[in-house]
């Protein structure tokens, strides 16, 4: 389609199921100063609709195919209590998300549901095994109206993303059921993702929600740096443009079409000052505010945009950030994995056709598991689990305790690096070390059984949740000088402001001094391999996954290795290591972090 043509709205379902639900909320609002009828939502009567119409915007982001309740810390949120203490609340699971959203819509005839990208990709087995068709089916049932693309929507390339949008059976694996996959009922928006040949967006750049004369435009973008966090094959033939320039461009297009109320769906985010989902971002005290890429983006997007739904960083926040004219504008994110949803009120002025920005209010709500499960989601999960069970329930190892994925150096990251080193030595006994990217460690392993497998048993499905990308384990040669440069790239260049600390295999040790800046944070003289200093002129055989071997995550030096050898997929390497080194009577203990000494 033309980059400036108006996409025709998809057929929308009119039936909204309503179920009882309870939610924990935090409110963030712009000071209201409207006439008494500003929040009338019924309208009608012989006088016609009132001037001001409240529109409910429900939003979430970074679901990553988490249909079932996420395990461990991935399935909890931190809640700030009135006395200043915090507690954790179990959260997430589409059976509960559906109930919460359906209840939230009750009494809101003007309601639209939007998402901020990464609905699929890096998904647990129940979705990932089937190329995320189950998640698209679930989102259709959730009555999602529109979403932006995220970086993970490109994990399998633009053709596969188009299939998720338009339907059809997988080109290699075919159809999984007797019904043809119909694709998403909602539009994926990719305003800043262009086909290199045509120079036009690969999917719709925007979409307009309409009801009884109320019109709200949605523009969807992913982070410009998507090629840095996706495999080269996934973004082949694509260009990713600046978020601000793109949103400003299509805001003008919408305005020319008479659409003056605009929401930007941006798969880029920030880092809140507090880990509690209900902290007051706009308070003047300590523990407030937000930092990160979304701040500059929000400050520069045209004032024509009325609210920003964001994502990518998996954090929770409801903040106001001033637009270029100095007016506060709402910026929200609902953490990840379906643990939260955001409820925002946009007050539409029928006279001007714009949002009365002074009345925008927003709150994040917990997707608690204390409400009734949505029966249609339970049935959906049951159907796909039946197909996945023969593969997913197979034991691959045993652990003595939780293996968490948190921390600068995590036990799970160390375990994966050790597994890749062991597998590398199988391929080539000269393999010296392994390095794992932290973003590839999607979860930890929990000791408590998630099904009938028994405590301490690691199933293939749990391993798949940890490493869902199907990267291969690659061996490459590097000089010692290059190896040192790789470690410096963790905290310099594009990783300077947000370090990506590689998870090292056993035997590689060094000090990371966070009191310094840039590459100086890696203390070169401290780097040791099996107790010996790195020889700049010597050759080292290094195992990484294919994403890193292609220079991903800003590790350009890892893309310059020689004598490449490509092995099996990374999950198979982990499975082989777990099987060889653990049993029911002798489980693996979580590695104790300490390979990296951190000075802060």
ZASERO-581794 format. One record per residue (C-alpha): x, y, z. Coordinates in steps of 0.02 Angstrom, whole numbers, plus 50000, padded with zeros to 5 digits. Each point is the difference from the previous one (the first is absolute). Example, Ala and Ser with C-alpha at 12.3 -4.5 7.8 and 13.67 -1.06 7.14 Angstrom:
2
506154977550390500695017249967
END
This chain:
600
500005000050000500525018049979500885007350149498725013950007498404990949954498664997450132499944981850054498234993650007499504995350178499884981650037498324992550042499855001350188499084988250113498525007750088499794987150137500955004250157499984986550132499975006550177500634990750152500245005450180501775005350041500995009550130501545010449964501355009050094500315017149925501075015250005499365016349930500965012849901499075014849932500185017149924499095013450098498215000749938499185016549961498494996649891498165004750000498824989850108499484989049855501794995949951499904981950056498264995949938500154983849903498204995649961499545014549888498374997949907498365007950051499055012249893501445012250017501214987849917501664994450070500915011050124501515009949945501254989650098500114981249980501104989150109500884986549900500784985650096501704994649934500544983050067501794995449959501384987450034501674995449924501354986649987498854985050023501304988649916498774985849979499774997550187498304991849991500224990250161500445009050163501875003649997501014990650130501125007050137500455018450004499385001849820498254997350068500035012850140499915018950017500575011150142498685010750082500345015350106498975000250161499285015650086501294998650140501445000449876500384981350005499824988749849499274982849968499954988649850498414994549913499814984949886499465006249829499744995249819499214986649891498785003349859498594990950090500095013950130500465014149879498434996449900498925000950156500795016450057499855008349830498204994549976499545006450171500935016549971498965003149843498384998650099499095016649997501175007249869499124999949830501455009849928501464988250030501514995649892501384987650040501775002749935501714992150024501795005849991500854985849908500904983650036498374990650012500954985149930501804993949995501074992950140498424990650047499764984850112499814983149917498095000249991500115014649878501784999749934499904982049943498595005049883500785016149934498895010250118498354995749916499254996450173500425017650059499205008349849498464989350030499985005650183500215018449954498534998549881498954993350143500625014250112499245012249873501665008849972499645014349878501755004949945501844997850043501685006549944501334987849946501444997050120501744993549965499474982050039498685000449864501504998949883500824984850080499434989249853500055013749869498775011249910499154985949903499554990950160499365016250076498905002449846499344982350026499545003950180499055015349937499154992249849499884981550043500474984049911500934984450054501855000450040501054997749841501064986350079499014992550143498315001349915498355000450094499944994450181498144996650007498634995949877499605018649989501025012149896500835013650103499015015949966501255012950063499735015250110498305008650008500925015950050501245010249896501854999650037500725017449974501785002249934500145018249948501905000850014500404982949924500285002249814500314988049858501735004449934499424998149819498375009850006500395011950143498254997250068499414992750167499874981149996498355000950096498755013650038500805015650075498425005550092498214995350038498475010250050498744994750132498275007349971498374999950096498525011949987501055014349932501464997150120501634996849906501684995350076501514996249892501354987650050501785000549931501114985050035501914999349999501354988750067501695005950062501165006349864501364988650071499024984049963501394993449883501195000550149498924988250103499334988149866500974987649895500585006749832498894987549909498455006450091500225017949937500694996049828499345012049868499295012250128500415017850056499535006850171499725018750009500085012550143498524998650117499685018650024500135004649816498854985849951498665004050129500055018449955499804995649816498454989550025499265011950127499935012749859499214987049885498654996450130499685018550030499745002849814498684986450007499125009050142500654988750138500635011450139500034987650146501564989349983500834986550106501764993649962500394981750033501884999450022501014984350030501345009250097500005004050184500795006650157500684995650169498955005650149500795005750161498994987050095499714981549971498235001450068498675000749865498975012750099501355012650045499605018449971501065004349849499535018450007500345003250184501435011550048500764987950124501344986749986499474984249909499045009449867500305004049818500584990049851501574999249892500494991349839499685001849814498145003550014500325016550090500845008549852498764992249880498535006450102500745017450015500195001649811498434992249926498805013049931498725006950123498674993649879500224983050082498974998950159500694984550089501404987249984499824981450033501754992750014500934983750036501614990449966500845002650170498724989150092499775013450132498425007450075499675018650004498655013149981500895016649976499745017049924501405006849892499875017449922499775000949812500975012849894498745013550045500274996850186498324991950032500014983950102499584984249902499624982650067501294986249970499594982450059500684982350004499224984450076501574989950043499974983449902499314982449984498205005550028500275004050184499255017549988498845009949889499835018849990498315008850006500095017649928498565012349983500105011249846498705013750003499485003849821499355017349956498684998149865500155018449955501875000249966500194981449960501504999550116500404992750170499795012150145501764996650060499715007550173498804986050043501034984849948500204988050145500794982950008500324985450117500884983349993499004985250066500644982950054499394984849905499684990750162499684981350002498625001450131498645002849869499074986949901500914992749850499265004149830499324983249938500405003449817501835003250044500074984350108499354990149851501265008249883501464995950116499374982250020499904997249812501775006049966500734991650154499304983549939500995002249839501585005850091499974987650145500924985449918501485011549968499875012050146499804987750143501604990449964501275001850144501705006849949500845002150170499885003050186500385015150111500215001350188499275017550015499365014649895501225005849865499565018649984500325010749848500175016350096501565010150037501435007049898500734982449999498604987650024500064981750050498974995649848501165009649885501514991250075499164983149979499635003349816501785006049969500684984350083498864989349892500605008749841501824998150052499734981350029499134998249833501365010349915501324988050066499014985649924500105008649831501805005650023501054995350153500975016349975498485010450054500565011750140498455009350062498205004549966499055016550010498115001750012499005015949968498915004850149498495003949890500014982049939499694993650177498125002150001499624992050169500744989850140499614982350054498864997250150500204985550121498154998950036499074989449874498905009349877499054984149955500064981650046501864997949966500535001750182501055012950093501755002649931499614992249832500435010949850498884996549851500325004149819498605012950009500895008850143501634999849904499105007049848499355014450106501805004050049500704998949822498625001649870500945007749854500694984549912501715008149982501424988649954501584998250104501445006749896501884998650024501185013949942501825004650021500515016850075501645007750052500235004250182499915018449954498324997149916499364990550152500445014750112499125011649877498444989150008499945002050189500225018949982498545000749876498874994350142500135017450076500505011449856499345006049834498154996449984500054990650166500785014450097498405006750078499174983050021501354986650018499734982649931501094989150110500384983349918499794984550106501714991350011500384981550006500984992850146501835004849996499795017749931500155013150137500215018850005499515015850094498655012249943500245017050082498345009149984500705015650083500895003749835499285004149830499984991749829501274986649957501045004450154498714990750103500834983849946501614998450101501124992849865501364993950116498734989650097499464989149853500514982050026499614983749912500264985150113501135011050107501125006049858500045017649927499345002449824501395000249869499545013549872500874990549860499364982550041498494991949917498484995250104498574988849945498365007550059498244992650003498535011949981498254998849930499695004949820499235016650051501625005650083501064992149864499135011749879500505015250103498325002050088499705011050153501385012049945501404987150010500765004149831501624991250041499084983550023499465001749819501835000049946500494982550058500854987549886500014981249975498134998950029499184983650048498104999150018499284987350120498284995050060498705011550078500345007750170498584991150090500684983149946501695005150072499175004250166499024983749997501584989849967500895008650145498554997850121499794981649953501854996350016500275009250164498434996950102498874986150061498564998350122501234994850136501355012549950499195016149937500965015149937500245013950127499765017849935501685007949954500565013050125500335016549910501765006550026500844998149834499785018749982500565010550149498935015650001500605016350078498615012850023
END
